[in-house]
Amino acid sequence: MNKSQLIKNTVAEIDISKITNYQQEYPQSRTLRKIVNYSQRIQSSDNEQEIFKLGVDLAYFLDSICDPNKVGCVKDEKEKKH
């Protein structure tokens, strides 16, 4: 299995419905919008370089919403694992 397929499989495990719920709570958050957008772009892309770059950016954004010192949208420790 190549890296791009691995990234696609990992992104498929992200619970986008929870991210969408956070968007209702934080409607001005660009980070949450980017997470949803990048997840969709990764799934639809066949370009390995684009998938890798978007995957790195997506990982950073997911870390940001879980880190209370950055965006800190996710408060529940159990939800940070999803």
C-alpha positions as CSV (number, residue, x, y, z in Angstrom):
1,M,0.0,0.0,0.0
2,N,1.5,3.4,-1.0
3,K,1.6,6.5,1.1
4,S,-1.3,8.3,-0.6
5,Q,-3.6,5.3,-0.1
6,L,-2.5,5.2,3.6
7,I,-3.4,8.9,4.0
8,K,-6.8,8.4,2.3
9,N,-7.6,5.5,4.7
10,T,-6.6,7.5,7.7
11,V,-8.6,10.5,6.6
12,A,-11.6,8.2,6.0
13,E,-11.6,7.4,9.7
14,I,-12.1,11.1,10.7
15,D,-15.6,11.7,12.0
16,I,-16.6,14.6,9.8
17,S,-20.0,14.8,11.4
18,K,-18.4,15.8,14.7
19,I,-16.3,18.5,12.9
20,T,-19.5,19.8,11.3
21,N,-21.1,19.9,14.8
22,Y,-18.2,22.0,16.0
23,Q,-18.7,24.3,13.0
24,Q,-22.2,25.1,14.4
25,E,-20.6,25.9,17.8
26,Y,-17.8,28.0,16.2
27,P,-19.2,29.3,12.9
28,Q,-16.3,31.7,12.3
29,S,-13.6,29.0,12.6
30,R,-11.6,28.7,9.4
31,T,-9.7,25.8,10.7
32,L,-12.8,23.7,11.0
33,R,-13.9,24.6,7.4
34,K,-10.4,23.7,6.2
35,I,-10.5,20.3,7.9
36,V,-13.8,19.4,6.1
37,N,-12.6,20.8,2.8
38,Y,-9.1,19.2,2.9
39,S,-10.7,15.8,3.9
40,Q,-12.9,15.9,0.8
41,R,-10.1,17.0,-1.5
42,I,-7.8,14.2,-0.2
43,Q,-10.5,11.6,-0.9
44,S,-11.1,12.9,-4.4
45,S,-7.5,13.5,-5.5
46,D,-5.2,11.1,-7.4
47,N,-2.2,13.4,-7.2
48,E,0.2,11.9,-4.7
49,Q,2.0,15.2,-4.0
50,E,-1.3,17.0,-3.3
51,I,-2.5,14.2,-1.1
52,F,0.7,14.3,1.0
53,K,0.7,18.1,1.3
54,L,-3.0,18.2,2.3
55,G,-2.5,15.3,4.7
56,V,0.3,17.2,6.5
57,D,-1.9,20.4,6.7
58,L,-4.9,18.4,7.8
59,A,-2.8,16.8,10.6
60,Y,-1.7,20.2,11.8
61,F,-5.3,21.5,11.8
62,L,-6.6,18.5,13.7
63,D,-3.8,19.1,16.3
64,S,-4.9,22.7,16.5
65,I,-8.5,22.0,17.3
66,C,-7.5,19.6,20.0
67,D,-4.8,21.8,21.6
68,P,-6.3,24.2,24.2
69,N,-3.5,26.7,23.6
70,K,-4.3,27.0,19.9
71,V,-7.9,26.8,18.6
72,G,-9.1,24.3,21.3
73,C,-12.6,23.5,20.0
74,V,-12.4,19.9,21.3
75,K,-12.7,19.8,25.0
76,D,-13.6,16.1,25.6
77,E,-10.5,13.8,25.8
78,K,-12.5,10.9,24.3
79,E,-13.4,12.9,21.2
80,K,-9.8,13.9,20.6
81,K,-9.1,10.3,19.6
82,H,-11.7,10.4,16.8
